[in-house]
Amino acid sequence: MARSPESQRLVPSQEHLLLDYVHRLEKHKQDRRAVHIHLSQLKAFHRREQHVRAAANSFEPLVKALQGQLFVLQNSDLVFIYKAEVHPQTETIVQRVRFLFSDDPLLADEGDEGGGFATWYDVEKEFDRILQLVQGLVRVDRRQIAREGARMDTRAALKARQEKGEPLTPEVLGRVEAALERADLSNLVRRQFVCSLSANMVPEPVFSELFISVGDLRETLLPGVNLMSNRWLFQHLTRTLDLRMLAMLSKTDHITISGDISFNLNVSTLLSQEFLTFDDNITARRRGSMIIELQHVDIFADLGAYLFAREFVQEKGYRVCLDGVTHHTLAMFDREELGADLIKLLWHPEFAHLSEEAPETIRTIVRRAGEGRVVLCRVDNRQAVDFGRAMGIGLFQGRHVENLIAEDNRRRELLRLKRRIERG
């Protein structure tokens, strides 16, 4: 939840806590190092709350072992000050975090050095430089508080609502959740098929993904509210949508279900009492037709929780799909090691301009994942299909696939009409 200027003056910001920590560190700076991770320079899509939380959680083992202290700044940057003895482990963690965002232009443009992503310091030798950096961060934080105070002006708030929609606050979230309890969401459920494609581009559905359209939800229940304006609250909203989806899947009269289906859930939802209740109310046969999709960022946020949840649901008969994987992060997601049944790889036009070595690397990973285990999604054109086939991928999902399904349905309908005419 965004803090008010008054509450920010009462509760020290991470910038002020960092400044206080650096002042106290002056007498204990020997054998200390620091790293400043510039998440603020990433694209906004990569600075969502779940991304920052996943990056911060990567340092948790060292923090719990009292080997370092982490500060998550207002602009999403991370500052980690640690003992020199754990420098190798820290380098490994930073590299892991870097891979998490490797499809961002910041990292795509900088090569393998990573200079724009992280800045390293020897605290003893560069203490004055670190102090100046932190003092600058505090000044920026104060200016941010002042700007937020100015935005409390009625006219500015009205203009912001007109341009961006009313912000998502706890009060608005309460209204959304109250509306969700009463609303019939079945008409907001969308369905998109995952298909294999013949040589003649004839689609053969393998399973379909069910999801609640957030855009349609906003327009239907609370037009004018920007549901994504607060990352933490939107994450809470997705869990509420998880529970509504489970409720609808429990009652087949709410939505028409045929064939194998997939749907997105949070790891935390799989560990909830609501999921246990859902599981108790469905048959073993239906479990076998369900694929649970988990976002790769959610998995990174708590790998232990994912492994526990994955083992639990697979023992029950569900299948698990890792969603949101890019060609940059594909190498990090070994399907067998993570125990997943499927992987969804996101198509990006950048695929057409990959280096000569990259396609062969993708092809090797796809082959290792197993036949029929990788889905190329967000397929919007024939180019994506051709690339996927060249990589050995046999399953596709996206608008282009939906168009092929519609064309095939029209062709079949014309054939049926022709036969009826001939019989008549």
C-alpha positions as CSV (number, residue, x, y, z in Angstrom):
1,M,0.0,0.0,0.0
2,A,1.3,3.5,-0.9
3,R,2.2,5.4,2.2
4,S,0.9,8.9,2.9
5,P,3.4,11.7,3.4
6,E,2.5,11.8,7.1
7,S,3.0,8.1,7.6
8,Q,6.3,8.3,5.7
9,R,7.6,10.9,8.2
10,L,6.6,8.6,11.1
11,V,8.0,5.4,9.6
12,P,11.6,5.6,8.4
13,S,12.0,4.7,4.7
14,Q,14.4,2.1,3.6
15,E,16.6,5.0,2.3
16,H,16.8,6.5,5.8
17,L,17.4,3.1,7.4
18,L,20.2,2.5,4.9
19,L,21.8,5.9,5.7
20,D,21.7,5.1,9.4
21,Y,23.2,1.7,8.8
22,V,26.1,3.2,6.7
23,H,26.8,5.8,9.5
24,R,27.0,3.0,12.0
25,L,29.1,0.9,9.6
26,E,31.9,3.5,9.5
27,K,33.5,2.0,12.6
28,H,33.1,-1.6,11.3
29,K,33.9,-1.2,7.6
30,Q,36.8,-3.6,7.4
31,D,36.1,-6.7,5.3
32,R,32.8,-5.4,4.2
33,R,31.5,-5.1,0.7
34,A,28.3,-3.8,-1.0
35,V,26.4,-4.2,-4.2
36,H,23.8,-1.8,-5.7
37,I,21.4,-3.6,-8.1
38,H,19.8,-1.1,-10.4
39,L,16.3,-2.6,-10.9
40,S,15.0,1.0,-11.3
41,Q,16.6,1.0,-14.8
42,L,14.5,-1.9,-16.0
43,K,11.4,-1.6,-18.0
44,A,8.2,-1.0,-15.9
45,F,7.0,-4.5,-16.7
46,H,10.0,-6.0,-15.0
47,R,9.6,-3.8,-11.9
48,R,6.3,-5.3,-10.7
49,E,6.1,-6.1,-7.0
50,Q,6.4,-9.9,-7.6
51,H,9.6,-9.3,-9.6
52,V,11.2,-7.1,-6.9
53,R,10.1,-9.5,-4.2
54,A,11.6,-12.5,-6.0
55,A,14.9,-10.6,-6.4
56,A,15.0,-9.6,-2.8
57,N,14.1,-13.1,-1.6
58,S,17.2,-14.4,-3.3
59,F,19.3,-12.8,-0.6
60,E,17.3,-14.2,2.2
61,P,19.7,-17.1,3.1
62,L,22.6,-14.7,3.6
63,V,20.4,-12.3,5.6
64,K,19.1,-15.0,7.8
65,A,22.7,-16.3,8.4
66,L,23.6,-12.7,9.5
67,Q,26.1,-12.4,6.7
68,G,24.6,-9.2,5.2
69,Q,21.8,-6.7,5.3
70,L,19.4,-5.9,2.4
71,F,17.6,-2.7,1.7
72,V,14.8,-2.5,-0.9
73,L,14.5,1.1,-2.0
74,Q,11.5,3.1,-3.1
75,N,12.6,3.1,-6.7
76,S,12.9,-0.8,-6.6
77,D,16.7,-0.8,-6.4
78,L,18.4,-3.2,-4.0
79,V,21.4,-2.4,-1.8
80,F,23.1,-5.4,-0.1
81,I,25.9,-4.8,2.4
82,Y,27.7,-8.0,3.3
83,K,30.8,-9.6,4.8
84,A,33.7,-10.1,2.4
85,E,33.8,-13.8,3.2
86,V,30.5,-14.5,1.4
87,H,31.5,-12.5,-1.7
88,P,31.4,-15.6,-4.0
89,Q,27.9,-16.6,-2.8
90,T,26.8,-12.9,-3.3
91,E,28.1,-12.9,-6.8
92,T,26.2,-16.1,-7.6
93,I,23.0,-14.6,-6.2
94,V,23.4,-11.4,-8.2
95,Q,24.0,-13.5,-11.4
96,R,20.8,-15.5,-10.6
97,V,18.8,-12.2,-10.2
98,R,20.4,-10.9,-13.4
99,F,19.1,-14.0,-15.3
100,L,15.7,-13.4,-13.9
101,F,15.5,-10.1,-15.9
102,S,17.8,-11.1,-18.8
103,D,15.2,-10.3,-21.4
104,D,15.1,-6.6,-20.4
105,P,16.8,-4.2,-22.8
106,L,19.1,-3.0,-20.1
107,L,20.8,-6.4,-20.0
108,A,20.3,-7.2,-23.6
109,D,22.4,-4.1,-24.6
110,E,25.2,-4.5,-22.0
111,G,26.5,-7.9,-23.0
112,D,27.8,-10.3,-20.4
113,E,29.6,-7.9,-18.2
114,G,26.6,-6.7,-16.3
115,G,28.0,-3.3,-15.6
116,G,24.7,-1.4,-15.9
117,F,22.8,-3.9,-13.8
118,A,24.9,-3.9,-10.6
119,T,27.6,-1.7,-9.1
120,W,30.1,-3.3,-6.6
121,Y,31.9,-1.5,-3.7
122,D,34.7,-2.3,-1.3
123,V,33.3,-0.6,1.8
124,E,36.6,0.0,3.5
125,K,38.2,1.6,0.4
126,E,35.1,3.4,-1.0
127,F,33.2,4.4,2.1
128,D,33.0,8.0,1.2
129,R,31.6,7.1,-2.2
130,I,29.0,4.8,-0.7
131,L,28.0,7.5,1.8
132,Q,27.6,10.1,-1.0
133,L,25.4,7.6,-2.9
134,V,23.2,6.9,0.1
135,Q,22.8,10.6,0.9
136,G,21.8,11.2,-2.6
137,L,19.2,8.4,-2.4
138,V,17.8,10.0,0.8
139,R,17.5,13.4,-0.9
140,V,15.6,11.8,-3.8
141,D,13.3,10.0,-1.3
142,R,12.5,13.4,0.4
143,R,11.7,14.9,-2.9
144,Q,9.5,12.0,-3.7
145,I,7.6,12.5,-0.4
146,A,7.2,16.2,-1.3
147,R,5.8,15.3,-4.7
148,E,3.4,12.9,-3.2
149,G,2.2,15.6,-0.8
150,A,1.7,17.9,-3.7
151,R,-0.4,15.3,-5.5
152,M,-2.9,15.4,-2.7
153,D,-4.2,18.6,-4.3
154,T,-7.8,17.9,-5.3
155,R,-7.4,19.1,-8.9
156,A,-4.2,17.0,-9.4
157,A,-5.9,13.9,-7.9
158,L,-8.9,14.4,-10.2
159,K,-6.6,14.8,-13.3
160,A,-4.7,11.6,-12.3
161,R,-8.0,9.7,-12.0
162,Q,-9.1,11.0,-15.4
163,E,-5.8,10.0,-17.1
164,K,-4.9,6.8,-15.3
165,G,-8.0,5.7,-13.5
166,E,-8.7,5.7,-9.7
167,P,-5.8,4.1,-7.9
168,L,-6.2,0.7,-6.3
169,T,-6.3,1.3,-2.5
170,P,-7.3,-1.1,0.3
171,E,-10.8,0.5,0.3
172,V,-11.2,0.1,-3.4
173,L,-9.8,-3.5,-3.2
174,G,-12.5,-4.1,-0.5
175,R,-15.1,-2.9,-3.0
176,V,-13.7,-5.1,-5.7
177,E,-13.7,-8.2,-3.5
178,A,-17.2,-7.5,-2.3
179,A,-18.3,-7.2,-5.9
180,L,-16.5,-10.4,-6.8
181,E,-18.5,-12.3,-4.2
182,R,-21.8,-11.2,-5.7
183,A,-20.9,-11.2,-9.4
184,D,-21.3,-14.0,-11.9
185,L,-17.8,-14.1,-13.4
186,S,-18.6,-16.9,-15.9
187,N,-19.1,-14.4,-18.7
188,L,-15.6,-13.0,-18.0
189,V,-13.9,-16.4,-18.4
190,R,-11.9,-16.6,-21.6
191,R,-10.7,-19.7,-23.3
192,Q,-7.6,-20.1,-25.5
193,F,-6.5,-23.4,-27.1
194,V,-3.1,-25.0,-27.1
195,C,-2.8,-26.9,-30.4
196,S,-0.5,-29.0,-32.5
197,L,-0.4,-27.9,-36.2
198,S,-0.3,-30.2,-39.2
199,A,1.9,-29.5,-42.2
200,N,-1.1,-27.7,-43.8
201,M,-1.5,-25.6,-40.7
202,V,-4.6,-27.4,-39.5
203,P,-4.9,-27.1,-35.7
204,E,-5.6,-30.0,-33.5
205,P,-6.5,-28.9,-29.9
206,V,-4.5,-30.6,-27.1
207,F,-5.9,-28.6,-24.2
208,S,-7.3,-25.1,-23.5
209,E,-6.5,-22.5,-21.0
210,L,-9.2,-20.8,-18.9
211,F,-8.6,-17.4,-17.5
212,I,-10.5,-14.4,-16.1
213,S,-9.9,-11.3,-18.3
214,V,-8.7,-8.6,-15.9
215,G,-9.5,-5.9,-18.5
216,D,-13.1,-7.0,-18.8
217,L,-13.3,-7.4,-15.0
218,R,-12.4,-3.8,-14.6
219,E,-14.8,-2.5,-17.2
220,T,-17.6,-4.6,-15.8
221,L,-17.3,-4.2,-12.1
222,L,-15.3,-1.0,-11.5
223,P,-14.8,1.1,-14.6
224,G,-12.3,3.9,-14.0
225,V,-10.2,2.0,-11.4
226,N,-6.6,1.1,-12.3
227,L,-6.4,-2.4,-10.8
228,M,-2.6,-2.6,-11.4
229,S,-1.6,0.7,-9.8
230,N,-0.5,-1.0,-6.6
231,R,1.5,-4.2,-7.1
232,W,1.0,-5.7,-3.6
233,L,-2.8,-5.1,-3.7
234,F,-3.1,-6.5,-7.3
235,Q,-1.2,-9.6,-6.2
236,H,-3.8,-10.0,-3.4
237,L,-6.5,-9.5,-6.0
238,T,-5.1,-12.3,-8.2
239,R,-5.4,-14.7,-5.2
240,T,-9.0,-13.7,-4.9
241,L,-9.5,-14.4,-8.6
242,D,-7.8,-17.8,-8.0
243,L,-10.5,-18.7,-5.5
244,R,-13.3,-17.6,-7.8
245,M,-11.9,-19.7,-10.6
246,L,-11.7,-22.7,-8.3
247,A,-15.3,-22.1,-7.2
248,M,-16.4,-22.0,-10.8
249,L,-14.4,-25.1,-11.7
250,S,-16.1,-26.9,-8.8
251,K,-19.5,-26.3,-10.4
252,T,-19.7,-27.3,-14.0
253,D,-23.0,-25.5,-14.4
254,H,-21.1,-22.2,-14.1
255,I,-18.9,-22.7,-17.2
256,T,-18.8,-25.3,-19.9
257,I,-15.8,-27.5,-19.6
258,S,-14.7,-30.0,-22.2
259,G,-11.4,-31.7,-22.8
260,D,-8.2,-31.1,-20.8
261,I,-7.9,-27.6,-19.4
262,S,-5.3,-25.4,-17.8
263,F,-5.6,-22.4,-15.4
264,N,-3.3,-20.1,-13.6
265,L,-2.9,-20.2,-9.8
266,N,-0.5,-18.7,-7.3
267,V,1.7,-21.1,-5.3
268,S,0.1,-19.7,-2.1
269,T,-3.3,-20.7,-3.4
270,L,-2.2,-24.3,-3.9
271,L,-1.2,-24.3,-0.2
272,S,-4.5,-22.9,1.0
273,Q,-7.5,-24.5,2.6
274,E,-9.6,-23.4,-0.3
275,F,-7.6,-25.5,-2.7
276,L,-7.9,-28.5,-0.4
277,T,-11.7,-28.0,-0.4
278,F,-11.7,-27.7,-4.2
279,D,-9.7,-30.9,-4.5
280,D,-12.1,-32.8,-2.2
281,N,-15.0,-31.9,-4.4
282,I,-13.7,-33.2,-7.7
283,T,-13.1,-36.7,-9.0
284,A,-9.8,-38.3,-9.7
285,R,-10.7,-38.3,-13.4
286,R,-11.2,-34.6,-13.5
287,R,-7.9,-34.0,-11.7
288,G,-6.2,-35.9,-14.5
289,S,-7.6,-33.5,-17.1
290,M,-6.4,-30.3,-15.2
291,I,-3.1,-28.5,-15.8
292,I,-2.1,-25.9,-13.2
293,E,0.0,-23.1,-14.6
294,L,2.5,-21.3,-12.3
295,Q,4.3,-18.1,-13.1
296,H,8.1,-18.4,-13.1
297,V,8.5,-15.3,-11.0
298,D,6.2,-16.9,-8.4
299,I,8.4,-20.0,-8.4
300,F,11.5,-17.9,-7.9
301,A,9.9,-16.0,-5.0
302,D,9.8,-19.2,-2.8
303,L,11.3,-22.2,-4.5
304,G,10.7,-24.4,-1.4
305,A,7.0,-23.6,-1.4
306,Y,6.8,-24.4,-5.1
307,L,8.5,-27.8,-4.7
308,F,6.2,-28.7,-1.9
309,A,3.1,-27.6,-3.7
310,R,4.1,-29.2,-7.0
311,E,4.7,-32.6,-5.4
312,F,1.4,-32.4,-3.6
313,V,-0.7,-31.6,-6.6
314,Q,1.1,-34.1,-8.9
315,E,0.5,-36.9,-6.4
316,K,-3.2,-35.9,-6.6
317,G,-3.1,-36.3,-10.4
318,Y,-2.9,-32.8,-11.6
319,R,-0.2,-31.7,-14.1
320,V,2.0,-28.6,-13.6
321,C,3.1,-26.1,-16.3
322,L,5.8,-23.4,-15.8
323,D,4.4,-20.2,-17.4
324,G,6.1,-17.0,-18.5
325,V,9.5,-18.4,-19.5
326,T,11.5,-16.4,-22.0
327,H,14.3,-17.5,-24.3
328,H,16.7,-15.8,-21.9
329,T,15.5,-17.7,-18.9
330,L,14.7,-21.0,-20.6
331,A,18.1,-22.4,-19.7
332,M,17.4,-21.8,-16.0
333,F,14.2,-23.9,-16.0
334,D,15.1,-27.5,-16.4
335,R,11.8,-29.2,-16.7
336,E,12.9,-32.5,-15.1
337,E,14.8,-30.9,-12.2
338,L,11.8,-28.7,-11.4
339,G,9.4,-31.7,-11.8
340,A,7.1,-29.9,-14.2
341,D,5.1,-31.5,-16.9
342,L,5.1,-28.6,-19.4
343,I,6.9,-25.3,-20.0
344,K,5.3,-22.3,-21.8
345,L,7.9,-20.3,-23.8
346,L,6.8,-16.7,-24.7
347,W,7.3,-15.8,-28.3
348,H,9.0,-12.5,-28.9
349,P,9.7,-10.8,-32.3
350,E,13.3,-10.6,-31.1
351,F,13.6,-14.3,-31.9
352,A,14.1,-13.4,-35.6
353,H,17.3,-11.5,-34.7
354,L,19.0,-14.0,-32.3
355,S,22.7,-14.8,-32.7
356,E,23.6,-17.9,-34.6
357,E,24.3,-19.8,-31.4
358,A,21.0,-19.0,-29.6
359,P,18.6,-21.1,-31.8
360,E,20.8,-24.1,-31.4
361,T,20.8,-23.6,-27.6
362,I,17.0,-23.3,-27.6
363,R,16.7,-26.4,-29.8
364,T,18.9,-28.4,-27.4
365,I,16.8,-27.3,-24.4
366,V,13.5,-28.1,-26.1
367,R,14.9,-31.6,-27.1
368,R,16.0,-32.2,-23.5
369,A,12.6,-31.1,-22.2
370,G,11.0,-33.8,-24.2
371,E,8.6,-34.1,-27.2
372,G,5.3,-32.3,-26.6
373,R,6.5,-30.7,-23.4
374,V,7.1,-27.1,-24.6
375,V,4.3,-24.8,-25.6
376,L,5.2,-21.6,-27.7
377,C,2.6,-19.1,-26.6
378,R,1.7,-15.5,-27.6
379,V,1.9,-16.7,-31.2
380,D,0.5,-13.8,-33.2
381,N,1.7,-14.7,-36.7
382,R,3.0,-17.4,-39.0
383,Q,6.6,-16.3,-38.3
384,A,6.3,-17.5,-34.7
385,V,5.0,-20.9,-35.8
386,D,7.8,-21.4,-38.3
387,F,10.4,-20.5,-35.6
388,G,8.8,-22.8,-33.1
389,R,8.8,-25.7,-35.6
390,A,12.5,-25.0,-36.4
391,M,13.2,-25.3,-32.7
392,G,11.4,-28.6,-32.4
393,I,8.3,-27.2,-30.6
394,G,5.1,-28.9,-31.5
395,L,2.5,-27.0,-29.4
396,F,1.3,-23.5,-30.0
397,Q,-1.0,-20.9,-28.4
398,G,-2.0,-17.4,-29.3
399,R,-4.2,-15.2,-31.6
400,H,-2.8,-16.7,-34.8
401,V,-3.7,-20.2,-33.5
402,E,-7.2,-19.0,-32.6
403,N,-7.6,-17.6,-36.2
404,L,-6.5,-21.0,-37.6
405,I,-9.2,-22.7,-35.5
406,A,-11.8,-20.2,-36.7
407,E,-10.7,-20.8,-40.3
408,D,-10.8,-24.6,-39.9
409,N,-14.3,-24.4,-38.3
410,R,-15.5,-22.3,-41.3
411,R,-14.0,-24.8,-43.7
412,R,-15.7,-27.7,-41.9
413,E,-19.0,-25.9,-41.9
414,L,-18.8,-25.3,-45.6
415,L,-18.1,-28.9,-46.2
416,R,-21.1,-30.0,-44.2
417,L,-23.3,-27.5,-46.1
418,K,-22.0,-28.8,-49.4
419,R,-22.8,-32.4,-48.4
420,R,-26.3,-31.4,-47.4
421,I,-26.8,-29.7,-50.7
422,E,-25.5,-32.7,-52.6
423,R,-27.8,-35.1,-50.7
424,G,-30.8,-32.8,-51.3
